């Protein structure tokens, strides 16, 4: 993990709220690709969350909207929860290539 960012799993700080859809309690979570639904058993595990990467996001958004959720507003209100991976060092620039591109 880079800087505490779990690129494939779901962590507790990604959870927006618990929801009940189609008779099942699930967790509404957010990442850089948008909103998704997952389960308690998938949170804070050291493996990938299939609910995060194994589903089509548009289907999740449609399901949420059919159940009265305002997906765009939810995303905007909670996008501060999204963490991004940042590399430890800046990318090295080859001065010969940079000079050909006009980079100083």
Number of C-alpha atoms within 10 A of each C-alpha: 8 11 11 10 15 18 16 14 19 27 18 12 13 22 21 17 10 15 14 11 13 9 7 9 14 17 21 20 25 24 20 11 10 20 24 23 22 19 16 13 8 19 19 16 13 12 13 17 20 13 16 22 13 9 12 11 17 12 11 17 19 12 15 19 13 10 12 8 13 12 17 12 10 15 19 10 11 17 16 11 16 16 17 14 12 10 9 8 6 7 7 6 10 8 11 9 10 11 10 9 9 7 10 8
